[in-house]
């Protein structure tokens, strides 16, 4: 099969095995530990094609032996990595970026099939992943300490040293992105990584670990554990080698992860869910706002932590906005991930599809109106896949479940407001605080909204633009810590204060000096 042929209907079992053999040298799904594939000894887990509902691979859950081996090799590799000069580490990270670019096509294809994300999205993603390693490559030789002007004869300076071994747990919605998003700053700061991707989508993370070693990192610096959270994940957090836990996922999962880390007195970084408000004022460019609202909620099938799932619209333009948005949503191509025309692929798994549909049904029962969508598209009912039509719910009020809880699917709730204060109150009427946006031509209002809405990321007249250079994270139940930019490095290092006495004959504050 060539890249010029249509990629719509495939045997995913055969194709996944082929891609894994090309990228990993084996069509089997196993953990990547110390430079080798290592099979677990737990229960068999199945990987399912979201577009067909068919199983395409099975693998055994990683057990204690896998985690113990990974931790041992990680500690050794971390010492080897930290012994290299900062410039050398930076050059190797640049090479990781080059390796990702060199394997972009099969990597993008593997991500599309295994996660259900459209190839139009995954096709450009390897370049963005390469940029993550390239960006942090530039920071390797710039993690510097300070000289503190202490009021004594001491030279006091600080060193920023790596934590050691870091456990990272990533979700199923964007496995390639979240893998690189977490691994790059961790190894930039000198750490080794134990990464556990979701047991539903481990494949592209396994490839990234292999490409890191191909680029020159010590075998065992980046280990990927193929297993479930309650089994492998708990063992990783509880292992004595783990000095920091990074979790990307739900607020409920984050609370459990943080509690487990706290019991060991180790820190955690949590990048959790959101219920982000996308606010459209009466003076906005409505047509641009309609396009922005679609990107905010329907891109990635709504399976994004920053999804603009609540559209707050000024009452004077509410009817026009809903009419235009519903008409546009009904025209968005929903289909097979490998079809280049597809803009919305399937929901990742059956359990999530059921949750999305249940929340829509509940909202309808509470009085919300389904303006468009609300079910599997008729053209895809025979696919066996977990497709859900882009859905717009009007008449939503703040106390409905759909207005309070994260859906994580292509479902938009529309609420209305009268003035700026009401818009801010609605935007902040949630325990989450990950993202938000405002559409307005009023420059002063734009900056007021950015200051008043409680969110870690806020856009003006746009939505969902993020970059590795800019810090990303949330407030409240959206977590704490930052996962990108310079700020991310703070979590991955520990500051050491060094005191050097410089006086020729320092004063003695306690005891007696021999010979005096």
KEBA-645714 format. One line per field, with one value per residue (C-alpha): chain; x, y, z. Coordinates in pm, 1 decimal, padded with zeros to 6 digits, always signed. Layout:
# residues N
nudo: [A | ...]
px: [X | ...]
py: [Y | ...]
pz: [Z | ...]
//
This chain:
# residues 516
nudo: [A | A | A | A | A | A | A | A | A | A | A | A | A | A | A | A | A | A | A | A | A | A | A | A | A | A | A | A | A | A | A | A | A | A | A | A | A | A | A | A | A | A | A | A | A | A | A | A | A | A | A | A | A | A | A | A | A | A | A | A | A | A | A | A | A | A | A | A | A | A | A | A | A | A | A | A | A | A | A | A | A | A | A | A | A | A | A | A | A | A | A | A | A | A | A | A | A | A | A | A | A | A | A | A | A | A | A | A | A | A | A | A | A | A | A | A | A | A | A | A | A | A | A | A | A | A | A | A | A | A | A | A | A | A | A | A | A | A | A | A | A | A | A | A | A | A | A | A | A | A | A | A | A | A | A | A | A | A | A | A | A | A | A | A | A | A | A | A | A | A | A | A | A | A | A | A | A | A | A | A | A | A | A | A | A | A | A | A | A | A | A | A | A | A | A | A | A | A | A | A | A | A | A | A | A | A | A | A | A | A | A | A | A | A | A | A | A | A | A | A | A | A | A | A | A | A | A | A | A | A | A | A | A | A | A | A | A | A | A | A | A | A | A | A | A | A | A | A | A | A | A | A | A | A | A | A | A | A | A | A | A | A | A | A | A | A | A | A | A | A | A | A | A | A | A | A | A | A | A | A | A | A | A | A | A | A | A | A | A | A | A | A | A | A | A | A | A | A | A | A | A | A | A | A | A | A | A | A | A | A | A | A | A | A | A | A | A | A | A | A | A | A | A | A | A | A | A | A | A | A | A | A | A | A | A | A | A | A | A | A | A | A | A | A | A | A | A | A | A | A | A | A | A | A | A | A | A | A | A | A | A | A | A | A | A | A | A | A | A | A | A | A | A | A | A | A | A | A | A | A | A | A | A | A | A | A | A | A | A | A | A | A | A | A | A | A | A | A | A | A | A | A | A | A | A | A | A | A | A | A | A | A | A | A | A | A | A | A | A | A | A | A | A | A | A | A | A | A | A | A | A | A | A | A | A | A | A | A | A | A | A | A | A | A | A | A | A | A | A | A | A | A | A | A | A | A | A | A | A | A | A | A | A | A | A | A | A | A | A | A | A | A | A | A | A | A | A | A | A | A | A | A | A | A | A | A | A | A | A | A | A | A | A | A | A | A | A | A | A | A | A | A | A | A | A | A | A | A | A | A | A | A | A | A | A | A]
px: [+00000.0 | +00145.8 | +00079.7 | -00096.4 | -00370.1 | -00697.5 | -00668.1 | -01034.0 | -01103.9 | -00821.7 | -00765.4 | -00640.4 | -00492.6 | -00271.6 | -00183.2 | -00099.1 | +00128.9 | +00300.3 | +00355.5 | +00486.8 | +00726.3 | +00851.8 | +00889.0 | +00979.7 | +01110.0 | +00825.8 | +00452.8 | +00391.6 | +00267.3 | +00489.1 | +00648.6 | +00967.7 | +01216.9 | +01590.5 | +01602.7 | +01410.4 | +01051.8 | +00942.1 | +00619.4 | +00406.4 | +00256.8 | -00086.2 | -00429.1 | -00464.4 | -00576.6 | -00730.8 | -00670.8 | -00977.0 | -01004.7 | -01237.9 | -01356.8 | -01478.2 | -01511.6 | -01286.5 | -00992.9 | -00662.2 | -00409.7 | -00379.5 | -00108.7 | -00053.2 | -00076.7 | +00263.0 | +00331.7 | +00563.1 | +00863.1 | +00827.8 | +00801.4 | +01094.8 | +01316.0 | +01217.5 | +01294.4 | +01635.0 | +01745.1 | +01602.3 | +01815.7 | +02127.8 | +02041.5 | +01964.7 | +02312.6 | +02464.0 | +02250.3 | +02327.3 | +02698.8 | +02691.6 | +02751.8 | +02443.8 | +02543.7 | +02570.6 | +02224.6 | +02092.5 | +02247.4 | +02090.1 | +01749.4 | +01785.6 | +01849.8 | +01532.2 | +01344.3 | +01513.8 | +01424.1 | +01058.7 | +01053.6 | +01218.6 | +00945.1 | +00657.2 | +00437.0 | +00417.5 | +00397.1 | +00102.4 | -00069.8 | -00021.0 | -00168.9 | -00470.8 | -00563.6 | -00501.4 | -00657.9 | -00925.1 | -00795.6 | -00826.8 | -00516.6 | -00563.7 | -00472.3 | -00216.2 | -00037.7 | +00103.4 | +00153.6 | +00501.4 | +00645.8 | +00495.7 | +00631.5 | +00977.0 | +00951.0 | +00894.7 | +01227.6 | +01400.8 | +01266.6 | +01382.7 | +01714.3 | +01783.5 | +01717.1 | +01963.7 | +02257.8 | +02051.4 | +01928.4 | +02150.8 | +02164.4 | +02221.8 | +02476.3 | +02296.1 | +02442.3 | +02415.8 | +02520.9 | +02823.9 | +03164.3 | +03016.5 | +02983.4 | +02624.8 | +02505.9 | +02225.4 | +02217.5 | +01910.8 | +01946.5 | +01719.7 | +01459.5 | +01594.4 | +01323.4 | +00987.0 | +00663.7 | +00432.5 | +00078.6 | -00090.5 | -00444.9 | -00600.1 | -00726.4 | -00393.6 | -00132.2 | +00146.9 | +00109.8 | +00095.8 | +00389.1 | +00623.4 | +00469.2 | +00581.9 | +00900.9 | +01081.2 | +01103.2 | +01171.6 | +01483.0 | +01591.1 | +01620.0 | +01828.2 | +01566.1 | +01478.2 | +01116.6 | +00874.7 | +00581.1 | +00249.8 | +00022.4 | -00341.3 | -00384.2 | -00617.3 | -00350.6 | +00008.5 | +00149.5 | +00290.6 | +00445.9 | +00636.5 | +00769.0 | +00883.3 | +01085.5 | +01256.1 | +01331.1 | +01482.2 | +01728.1 | +01796.7 | +01890.5 | +02146.6 | +01985.6 | +02102.6 | +01888.7 | +01647.6 | +01623.0 | +01274.4 | +01072.7 | +00711.0 | +00500.6 | +00206.8 | -00053.7 | -00353.3 | -00357.1 | -00483.7 | -00213.4 | +00098.2 | +00031.6 | -00002.2 | +00314.2 | +00503.8 | +00384.9 | +00463.7 | +00811.0 | +01091.1 | +01270.9 | +00988.1 | +01059.1 | +00783.2 | +00446.8 | +00298.9 | -00059.6 | -00273.8 | -00637.1 | -00959.0 | -01001.9 | -01111.8 | -00803.2 | -00583.7 | -00711.1 | -00628.7 | -00284.8 | -00200.5 | -00310.1 | -00094.0 | +00206.1 | +00144.5 | +00151.2 | +00510.5 | +00584.9 | +00672.2 | +00538.5 | +00295.8 | +00201.0 | -00161.1 | -00296.9 | -00667.6 | -01001.8 | -01192.1 | -01532.9 | -01408.9 | -01622.2 | -01608.3 | -01766.6 | -01911.3 | -02005.2 | -02249.2 | -01971.9 | -01779.9 | -01728.9 | -02001.5 | -01887.2 | -01535.9 | -01676.7 | -01885.6 | -01573.3 | -01383.2 | -01661.2 | -01651.1 | -01276.2 | -01311.7 | -01547.3 | -01557.4 | -01186.2 | -01048.0 | -01412.8 | -01436.7 | -01187.3 | -00965.5 | -00912.7 | -00930.9 | -01243.4 | -01473.7 | -01770.7 | -01970.5 | -02059.3 | -02172.7 | -02350.0 | -02488.0 | -02868.6 | -02888.0 | -02703.8 | -02799.4 | -03052.4 | -02826.4 | -02524.4 | -02707.6 | -02862.6 | -02530.1 | -02343.3 | -02598.5 | -02594.0 | -02214.6 | -02189.2 | -02423.1 | -02187.7 | -01863.7 | -01739.6 | -01754.9 | -01590.0 | -01305.4 | -00978.7 | -00769.9 | -00999.6 | -00826.6 | -01168.1 | -01261.3 | -01260.2 | -01421.8 | -01331.4 | -01483.6 | -01494.6 | -01201.3 | -01387.6 | -01732.0 | -01740.4 | -01678.1 | -01940.9 | -02196.0 | -02104.2 | -02139.3 | -02475.7 | -02603.6 | -02516.4 | -02693.7 | -03002.0 | -02998.5 | -02964.6 | -03256.6 | -03464.3 | -03373.9 | -03502.0 | -03211.3 | -03295.6 | -03090.3 | -03050.8 | -02833.9 | -02664.3 | -02733.8 | -02669.1 | -02446.8 | -02453.7 | -02688.7 | -02423.7 | -02200.3 | -02450.8 | -02318.6 | -01950.6 | -01931.8 | -01730.5 | -01788.9 | -01897.6 | -02102.3 | -02243.7 | -02135.2 | -02407.1 | -02539.2 | -02760.2 | -02953.3 | -03149.4 | -02884.7 | -02890.8 | -02609.4 | -02752.0 | -02777.5 | -02523.3 | -02418.0 | -02320.2 | -02119.1 | -01948.6 | -01691.2 | -01844.1 | -01525.3 | -01710.3 | -01839.8 | -02119.0 | -02161.8 | -02382.5 | -02509.7 | -02597.1 | -02683.6 | -02582.1 | -02679.5 | -02365.0 | -01997.1 | -02046.3 | -02294.0 | -02055.8 | -01774.8 | -02001.1 | -02113.0 | -01758.4 | -01635.8 | -01935.2 | -01737.8 | -01468.5 | -01248.7 | -01013.5 | -00821.0 | -00906.7 | -01143.5 | -01187.5 | -01364.3 | -01472.2 | -01498.6 | -01373.2 | -01342.6 | -00974.3 | -01038.7 | -01306.2 | -01073.8 | -00810.7 | -01068.2 | -01207.0 | -00857.5 | -00797.0 | -01135.0 | -01198.2 | -01025.0 | -00834.3 | -00476.1 | -00499.3 | -00719.3 | -00762.1 | -00891.2 | -01070.3 | -00930.1 | -00933.0 | -00715.0 | -00376.6 | -00105.7 | +00268.8 | +00547.0 | +00706.5 | +00409.7 | +00320.9 | +00013.3 | -00187.8 | -00493.7 | -00650.7 | -00881.8 | -00988.6 | -00800.8 | -00484.2 | -00160.7 | +00186.5 | +00274.1 | +00354.7 | +00534.2 | +00744.0 | +01024.5 | +00789.7 | +00768.0 | +01135.7 | +01076.9 | +00878.5 | +01150.2 | +01437.5 | +01523.3 | +01710.3 | +02021.4 | +02179.6 | +02560.1 | +02749.7 | +03126.0 | +03317.4 | +03560.5 | +03705.9 | +04073.0 | +04004.0 | +03625.9 | +03468.2 | +03379.5 | +03017.5 | +03017.3 | +03271.8 | +03650.0 | +03908.0 | +04188.3 | +04513.7 | +04356.1]
py: [+00000.0 | +00337.0 | +00677.9 | +00781.8 | +00519.8 | +00580.5 | +00486.4 | +00452.1 | +00078.6 | -00134.4 | -00443.7 | -00263.0 | -00578.5 | -00637.2 | -00272.1 | -00212.0 | -00518.1 | -00391.5 | -00043.5 | -00178.2 | -00408.2 | -00111.0 | +00122.2 | -00116.5 | -00426.0 | -00636.8 | -00653.9 | -00750.3 | -00502.3 | -00507.7 | -00261.3 | -00084.8 | -00125.6 | -00062.5 | -00059.4 | -00385.4 | -00502.2 | -00679.7 | -00875.6 | -00837.5 | -01121.3 | -00976.9 | -01023.0 | -00989.2 | -00646.4 | -00570.1 | -00277.6 | -00180.7 | +00015.9 | +00306.9 | +00329.5 | -00031.5 | -00156.9 | -00451.6 | -00571.1 | -00535.9 | -00643.5 | -00795.9 | -00768.8 | -00876.0 | -00612.4 | -00515.8 | -00668.5 | -00590.0 | -00745.1 | -00504.2 | -00201.3 | -00313.4 | -00372.3 | -00038.4 | +00145.7 | -00020.1 | +00058.5 | +00410.6 | +00488.0 | +00369.7 | +00554.3 | +00874.4 | +00879.7 | +00824.2 | +01098.3 | +01350.8 | +01277.8 | +01409.9 | +01778.8 | +01994.9 | +02073.0 | +01703.7 | +01637.5 | +01921.0 | +01778.8 | +01439.1 | +01599.4 | +01776.8 | +01433.8 | +01299.5 | +01567.4 | +01462.8 | +01098.8 | +01189.0 | +01389.4 | +01101.5 | +00860.8 | +01107.3 | +00921.8 | +00580.9 | +00749.2 | +00963.6 | +00663.0 | +00454.6 | +00734.2 | +00774.5 | +00405.4 | +00328.8 | +00642.6 | +00723.2 | +01073.8 | +01195.2 | +01171.2 | +01539.9 | +01607.6 | +01337.4 | +01399.8 | +01728.4 | +01621.0 | +01460.3 | +01795.7 | +01953.9 | +01670.7 | +01722.3 | +02089.9 | +01996.1 | +01815.4 | +02085.9 | +02359.2 | +02186.9 | +02098.6 | +02470.5 | +02479.1 | +02203.4 | +02441.0 | +02726.6 | +02569.8 | +02783.4 | +02871.5 | +03203.7 | +03358.6 | +03488.5 | +03801.2 | +03656.7 | +03880.1 | +03672.8 | +03578.8 | +03280.5 | +03227.8 | +03102.3 | +02966.2 | +02744.1 | +02439.1 | +02301.9 | +01925.4 | +01657.3 | +01478.1 | +01143.6 | +00906.7 | +01053.5 | +00857.4 | +01001.7 | +00879.0 | +00998.3 | +00961.0 | +00808.9 | +01120.6 | +01243.2 | +00979.0 | +01096.7 | +01460.2 | +01398.6 | +01157.3 | +01411.4 | +01699.6 | +01527.6 | +01343.6 | +01639.7 | +01870.8 | +01575.3 | +01458.7 | +01816.9 | +01864.5 | +01546.6 | +01296.2 | +00944.1 | +00858.6 | +00577.5 | +00657.4 | +00473.7 | +00567.7 | +00466.7 | +00092.8 | +00187.0 | +00374.8 | +00271.3 | +00230.5 | +00569.0 | +00618.9 | +00293.1 | +00429.4 | +00756.0 | +00562.7 | +00365.3 | +00681.5 | +00848.7 | +00560.8 | +00565.7 | +00931.6 | +00849.2 | +00864.9 | +00583.6 | +00271.3 | +00291.3 | +00669.7 | +00660.0 | +00349.8 | +00292.0 | +00060.4 | -00101.3 | -00158.6 | -00036.1 | +00240.6 | +00036.5 | -00223.7 | -00095.5 | +00270.6 | +00212.7 | +00003.3 | +00282.7 | +00550.7 | +00328.4 | +00231.4 | +00380.8 | +00504.8 | +00741.7 | +01094.8 | +01283.4 | +01185.3 | +01365.2 | +01283.2 | +01394.3 | +01291.4 | +01340.0 | +01533.8 | +01215.2 | +01030.2 | +01324.5 | +01331.0 | +00961.7 | +01006.1 | +01305.4 | +01118.1 | +00818.8 | +01045.6 | +01237.1 | +00914.0 | +00873.6 | +01244.8 | +01303.0 | +01589.2 | +01562.4 | +01770.1 | +01737.9 | +01838.2 | +01763.9 | +01830.6 | +02144.8 | +02293.4 | +02591.0 | +02892.7 | +03038.3 | +03384.6 | +03576.1 | +03941.1 | +04136.6 | +04334.6 | +04023.4 | +03918.5 | +03653.6 | +03456.6 | +03427.2 | +03333.8 | +03056.8 | +02907.6 | +02945.5 | +02778.8 | +02477.7 | +02440.0 | +02484.6 | +02192.0 | +01969.4 | +01939.3 | +01606.8 | +01493.4 | +01711.7 | +01486.6 | +01768.3 | +01899.0 | +02258.9 | +02203.2 | +02505.5 | +02299.6 | +02595.4 | +02867.4 | +03181.4 | +03414.8 | +03764.2 | +03754.3 | +04003.0 | +03765.7 | +03434.1 | +03320.8 | +03418.4 | +03249.2 | +02923.1 | +02911.4 | +02964.9 | +02726.7 | +02447.4 | +02478.0 | +02468.6 | +02175.0 | +01963.0 | +02002.3 | +01895.3 | +01566.6 | +01280.7 | +00960.8 | +00713.4 | +00846.0 | +00758.6 | +00943.5 | +01277.7 | +01446.6 | +01350.4 | +01633.1 | +01441.9 | +01079.8 | +00843.2 | +00875.5 | +00670.5 | +00390.3 | +00242.7 | +00346.3 | +00709.0 | +00697.6 | +00574.6 | +00854.7 | +01121.2 | +00989.0 | +00951.7 | +01313.5 | +01437.0 | +01231.1 | +01366.4 | +01726.1 | +01678.4 | +01540.9 | +01846.3 | +02082.0 | +02145.9 | +02140.8 | +01926.3 | +02168.2 | +01932.6 | +01595.9 | +01397.9 | +01049.3 | +00840.5 | +00974.2 | +00765.8 | +00712.2 | +00541.1 | +00325.3 | +00010.3 | +00084.7 | -00065.3 | +00241.1 | +00487.8 | +00785.3 | +01070.8 | +01355.7 | +01709.2 | +01818.6 | +02161.2 | +02192.8 | +02518.6 | +02630.7 | +02506.6 | +02660.7 | +02661.6 | +02399.1 | +02127.8 | +01847.3 | +01923.3 | +02278.0 | +02159.4 | +01833.2 | +01755.5 | +01563.3 | +01490.2 | +01450.1 | +01664.5 | +01827.2 | +02205.0 | +02363.1 | +02713.5 | +02955.9 | +03325.7 | +03632.3 | +03997.5 | +04182.7 | +04141.6 | +04067.7 | +03788.9 | +03642.1 | +03632.2 | +03478.7 | +03204.3 | +03139.5 | +03096.9 | +02891.7 | +02568.4 | +02405.2 | +02377.7 | +02648.1 | +02523.5 | +02749.2 | +03009.0 | +03266.1 | +03591.3 | +03724.2 | +04103.3 | +04408.6 | +04603.4 | +04594.5 | +04700.2 | +04434.8 | +04170.6 | +04239.1 | +04265.8 | +03924.5 | +03773.3 | +03902.2 | +03809.7 | +03462.1 | +03198.6 | +02991.5 | +02883.6 | +02967.9 | +03239.4 | +03333.8 | +03655.7 | +03622.4 | +03272.8 | +02933.1 | +02630.0 | +02761.4 | +02617.4 | +02586.3 | +02418.2 | +02759.3 | +02882.4 | +02754.4 | +02531.6 | +02422.1 | +02503.2 | +02630.8 | +02451.4 | +02103.1 | +02148.0 | +02069.6 | +02239.0 | +02280.6 | +02371.0 | +02127.1 | +02340.4 | +02651.0 | +02745.4 | +02701.0 | +02323.9 | +02281.9 | +02398.7 | +02084.0 | +01857.6 | +01999.4 | +02038.6 | +02347.2 | +02293.1 | +02575.5 | +02554.6 | +02755.9 | +02800.9 | +02979.2 | +03225.3 | +03404.1 | +03335.2 | +03314.4 | +03286.0 | +03367.2 | +03069.3 | +03078.5 | +02767.7 | +02538.5 | +02574.4 | +02568.4 | +02314.7 | +02482.5 | +02803.2]
pz: [+00000.0 | -00098.7 | +00048.6 | -00272.7 | -00237.9 | -00051.6 | +00313.6 | +00409.4 | +00444.4 | +00585.3 | +00793.8 | +01103.2 | +01259.6 | +00955.8 | +00912.9 | +01279.1 | +01282.4 | +00967.7 | +01112.6 | +01442.1 | +01259.7 | +01057.0 | +01354.4 | +01638.2 | +01463.2 | +01604.7 | +01545.0 | +01909.3 | +02169.1 | +02476.6 | +02717.2 | +02604.7 | +02888.3 | +02878.7 | +02501.2 | +02456.9 | +02433.7 | +02750.1 | +02791.0 | +03100.5 | +03300.8 | +03380.8 | +03223.9 | +02847.8 | +02730.2 | +02391.1 | +02157.4 | +01954.3 | +01630.5 | +01719.7 | +01358.7 | +01336.4 | +01693.9 | +01605.7 | +01814.8 | +01629.9 | +01894.8 | +02240.9 | +02503.6 | +02866.2 | +03135.7 | +03273.3 | +03613.3 | +03900.8 | +03722.9 | +03429.2 | +03656.8 | +03874.4 | +03571.8 | +03418.1 | +03741.6 | +03775.2 | +03419.8 | +03449.5 | +03754.3 | +03571.6 | +03251.1 | +03442.5 | +03594.3 | +03249.4 | +03098.1 | +03371.4 | +03337.7 | +02981.3 | +02923.7 | +02885.2 | +02527.5 | +02446.1 | +02587.8 | +02374.5 | +02057.8 | +02126.4 | +02178.3 | +01843.7 | +01691.7 | +01855.8 | +01666.2 | +01344.0 | +01402.8 | +01457.0 | +01134.2 | +00946.3 | +01062.3 | +01034.3 | +00784.6 | +00954.7 | +01295.9 | +01185.2 | +01031.5 | +01345.7 | +01558.0 | +01329.7 | +01322.8 | +01688.6 | +01839.5 | +01580.9 | +01516.4 | +01155.1 | +00939.1 | +00848.9 | +01213.8 | +01284.3 | +00953.8 | +01080.5 | +01437.6 | +01413.2 | +01309.6 | +01622.2 | +01834.2 | +01687.1 | +01777.7 | +02141.3 | +02163.0 | +01960.7 | +02187.9 | +02505.8 | +02341.6 | +02353.4 | +02726.3 | +02820.0 | +02858.8 | +03003.6 | +03326.8 | +03546.4 | +03913.8 | +04089.2 | +04322.4 | +04631.0 | +04804.8 | +05156.0 | +05450.2 | +05544.4 | +05408.1 | +05222.2 | +04852.2 | +04823.1 | +04492.8 | +04369.1 | +04146.3 | +03966.4 | +03970.1 | +03820.6 | +04032.0 | +03906.2 | +03783.1 | +03688.1 | +03643.0 | +03378.2 | +03308.6 | +02989.7 | +02846.2 | +02534.4 | +02357.3 | +02212.7 | +02300.5 | +02068.8 | +02170.7 | +02545.0 | +02532.3 | +02374.6 | +02571.7 | +02893.0 | +02795.9 | +02637.0 | +02944.1 | +03173.9 | +02992.6 | +02918.7 | +03294.8 | +03324.1 | +03438.4 | +03330.2 | +03250.5 | +03327.7 | +03098.9 | +03118.9 | +02829.0 | +02840.4 | +02794.9 | +02506.4 | +02308.1 | +02393.3 | +02042.6 | +01939.5 | +02283.6 | +02235.4 | +01907.1 | +02067.2 | +02326.7 | +02050.2 | +01850.1 | +02157.1 | +02188.7 | +01817.0 | +01859.6 | +02128.8 | +02474.1 | +02703.9 | +02685.4 | +02976.9 | +02991.2 | +02838.1 | +02927.5 | +02823.1 | +03038.0 | +02857.4 | +03124.2 | +03319.4 | +03577.9 | +03873.9 | +03813.2 | +03637.7 | +03717.3 | +04089.6 | +04093.8 | +03917.9 | +04161.1 | +04457.5 | +04339.1 | +04552.5 | +04240.2 | +04143.1 | +04264.3 | +04079.6 | +03932.1 | +03631.0 | +03538.6 | +03245.4 | +03271.4 | +03464.2 | +03787.5 | +03964.3 | +03844.5 | +03935.6 | +04292.8 | +04334.8 | +04176.0 | +04395.7 | +04707.8 | +04617.6 | +04556.7 | +04879.2 | +05079.8 | +04957.9 | +05018.0 | +04653.0 | +04439.3 | +04151.9 | +03847.4 | +03735.1 | +03395.0 | +03428.0 | +03263.2 | +03185.5 | +03119.4 | +02926.4 | +02838.7 | +02487.1 | +02520.7 | +02223.2 | +02270.7 | +02054.9 | +01886.2 | +01774.4 | +01413.5 | +01426.2 | +01122.9 | +01264.9 | +01602.5 | +01442.7 | +01286.4 | +01613.2 | +01811.2 | +01577.8 | +01622.1 | +01997.4 | +02048.1 | +01739.6 | +01658.9 | +01787.1 | +01822.2 | +02130.6 | +02310.0 | +02429.9 | +02780.7 | +02653.1 | +02442.7 | +02441.6 | +02550.8 | +02686.9 | +02434.8 | +02613.1 | +02369.0 | +02421.7 | +02411.2 | +02123.7 | +01885.8 | +02043.3 | +01780.8 | +01488.2 | +01640.5 | +01710.8 | +01363.1 | +01187.6 | +01415.6 | +01379.7 | +01001.0 | +00993.7 | +01237.9 | +01027.5 | +00731.2 | +00903.2 | +00746.6 | +00997.5 | +00882.5 | +00877.4 | +01026.4 | +00719.4 | +00479.0 | +00406.6 | +00387.6 | +00744.6 | +00997.8 | +01284.7 | +01350.4 | +01604.5 | +01979.5 | +02105.6 | +02283.7 | +02350.2 | +02715.0 | +02623.3 | +02346.1 | +02597.9 | +02838.2 | +02568.3 | +02452.4 | +02809.0 | +02891.9 | +02577.3 | +02664.0 | +03019.9 | +02898.0 | +02662.0 | +02948.3 | +03157.4 | +02889.7 | +02652.5 | +02281.9 | +02043.3 | +01752.9 | +01549.8 | +01603.5 | +01917.1 | +01778.4 | +01553.5 | +01193.9 | +00979.6 | +00713.2 | +00971.3 | +01159.4 | +00992.8 | +01054.4 | +01402.9 | +01503.0 | +01784.5 | +01574.7 | +01718.0 | +01514.1 | +01608.5 | +01848.0 | +01947.2 | +02255.6 | +02302.1 | +02603.6 | +02845.0 | +03192.9 | +03450.4 | +03685.4 | +03417.7 | +03431.5 | +03072.4 | +03183.6 | +03484.0 | +03392.6 | +03124.9 | +02832.7 | +02636.8 | +02309.5 | +02020.0 | +02221.3 | +02255.9 | +02522.0 | +02440.9 | +02720.8 | +02697.7 | +02899.0 | +02921.7 | +03022.4 | +03098.4 | +03466.4 | +03391.0 | +03132.0 | +03387.4 | +03650.2 | +03410.2 | +03291.3 | +03648.6 | +03767.4 | +03751.7 | +03965.4 | +03656.4 | +03529.6 | +03229.0 | +02934.4 | +02795.2 | +02521.9 | +02439.1 | +02100.7 | +02090.9 | +01901.8 | +02228.5 | +02325.4 | +02683.6 | +02729.9 | +02583.6 | +02848.3 | +03126.6 | +03037.3 | +03023.0 | +03375.3 | +03523.4 | +03384.7 | +03597.0 | +03341.6 | +03281.0 | +02911.4 | +02760.0 | +02396.1 | +02240.7 | +01904.7 | +01853.4 | +02021.1 | +02087.6 | +01979.3 | +02201.4 | +02161.6 | +02353.0 | +02417.7 | +02621.2 | +02971.6 | +02989.3 | +03290.5 | +03494.7 | +03813.1 | +04054.8 | +03949.9 | +03622.2 | +03812.8 | +03911.3 | +03769.7 | +03413.3 | +03132.5 | +02876.3 | +02832.2 | +03067.9 | +03364.1 | +03308.5 | +03394.6 | +03752.0 | +03829.3 | +03689.9 | +03896.7 | +04262.8 | +04380.1 | +04588.2 | +04787.4 | +04825.2 | +05089.4 | +05056.5 | +05328.7 | +05168.2 | +05471.1 | +05546.3 | +05920.8 | +05965.6 | +06299.2 | +06516.6 | +06630.2 | +06845.4 | +07006.9 | +07026.9 | +06751.5 | +06814.9 | +06915.2 | +07037.1]
//
